[in-house]
Amino acid sequence: MIVRTWKTLPRLVRFMLRNAGIGILAGWFLLGLILWSDVGGLYSLMATSRFAHVALFLLMGGFAVTFGAAGVASAVLLGYEFEEDNEPDGSSTAPVTELKPALLKVPAKR
């Protein structure tokens, strides 16, 4: 069911969700490394707090927003190109039309 729904999404949406997910996971991995190495005594501070779950939730949210957006932005700026695929979204079967300039008659004002 999920795979079928994923395949019906437009390719641009799948591109953004995939790269945002990669960025979020990278950010959470970095957060885990920061807490594991106890940078600035952050883990020690959270371990002795009554509201450690709130602090962890806020840290995870901040890292997810920051690194998710960075993941999408880096994929766009690296010039990711879509592979040709035969998926049912129909985005690769759009008709190609040649663009022609429109000629307009403009009365001369003198």
Secondary structure, 3 states (H helix, E strand, C coil): CHHHHHHHCCHHHHHHHHHHHHHHHHHHHHHHHHHHHCHHHHHHHHHCCCCHHHHHHHHHHHHHHHHHHHHHHHHHHCCCCCCCCCCCCCHHHCCCCCCCCCCCCCCCCC
